[in-house]
Amino acid sequence: MKPILTAAWLGWALQAAAQVSGPATPPAPPSAVSTPATPAACAPGASSAESKACTAVRRYTLANGMAVIVKPDHRAPTAIHMVLVRVGSMDEVDGTSGVAHAVEHMMFKGTSTLKPGDFSRKVAALGGRENAFTTRDYTGYYQQIPVEKLADVMALESDRFAGNRWDDDEFKREIEVIKEERRMRTDDSPRAQLGEAQMAAVYNASPYRRPVIGWMNDLDAMTPDDVRGFYRRWYTPANAALVVVGDVDPDQVLALAQRHYGGIPAAPVPVSKPRVEPQQTGIRQLSVKAPAEQAYVQLAFKVPRLDPRDLETPLDQPLKPAATDALSLTVLSAVLDGYSGARLFRALTQGSNRLADSADASNGLIGRGPQLFMLSGVPAPGKSTAALRDALREQVAKIAKDGVSEAELNRVKTQWIAGEVYQLDSVMNQARELGNYWIWEQPLDSGERLIERLKRITPAQVQDVAARYFGDDQLTVADLIPQPIDKNKKPRTPPPGSRH
Ligand SMILES: [Zn+2]
């Protein structure tokens, strides 16, 4: 099963491996003095209305413009402290691709009081886990800590947010780490190469055409002042949000935030040029040759996205047609590939004469930039990418012709509701979801609103989008043509310190 926002959440992020594989630190027992008091409404035995109120999301804005979003979750004495900056690779300009991600790396390299590496050492000493990530749309930094250490990580994070400092030699070392990260994640990965080449073909004007990690030549040419300039320009309080989820009291978090972040001077938020993608008017095709075990084909169709304001429309009023289409396309992707045994799996990957070893569908739905509906797959041995490409499109055409059943739609919706609940079980996911809604300028209860809107999508609406968005004119097809693998080539090992 895929969560609704898979593609958008992952958002072509450079996810840090440590985020998923880092050792879990058992939270220390809460200390009596610094643990925020549990509000009466949150005590055991509170009514369900009371307990709903005690875990309600609170949002504040500091005088310097920084957003503070707090969600209490009293199930464990732990908290997520996350700072998001509304700047990602889409805010870069040609020649300095990769600079948003380079800033993220350099944020670990010191302040006026901390030496390189001190930040991470101090977080570890507090019993915390931490990391950072850069996506096309935003950059994020987070720590998971025993709740009584919240003020300590706030002091550390606000210090580097306002005063990141390092010398040129430190940058020269780190840019080599970043280049090695590019070699490992992109140059040595045939599918990542294909994805990178495909995005550069899908988009002409949109900054989504550039990879988050940056082109190698731009990394070669990057200077310390490129990084400092980008940091100074974009890391301003009004372009950032602090998200705290965990065993906390919102008013106390606000007081801490005022103390640690409130003193950072206000500065204007820069405005990126719109760079709207012109209408595509014909099929685009590309192929990538790379050493690989198997071929692969990926189809990208341009589709409308859910506009930030769309979810604010009251439920009893109809959405704009583009918003209804974006939601219907998301339901369509789930009918194709949203649960075990869904259409693509059944039609393409079963039996000895199967066409594919795997087949996937996903819809972008939400983001700061334009979105895509993707179909992709690995042909089974002896089958061609051309045959698989046609078969993937055939599955959509079938829905355009015959529609989907109410039962199929119900299955998808039930899975989503369960999936959303399961997902929100983790404080990290809650923080990330709230952070995403802030990044995309959506209401903070967008998760619930989204589910309500998706529930209202009808079989006729799914059939309708299947008929309208999958022609040739908005399509970019990319084929991976496998080349022999050099068996003597040693796999790369990550360079020391490459964890962001
Ligand atoms: Zn990195």
Boltz pocket constraint, residues with backbone or C-beta under 6 A from the ligand:
constraints:
  - pocket:
      binder: B
      contacts: [[A, 14], [A, 101], [A, 105], [A, 178], [A, 181], [A, 499], [A, 500]]
      max_distance: 6.0
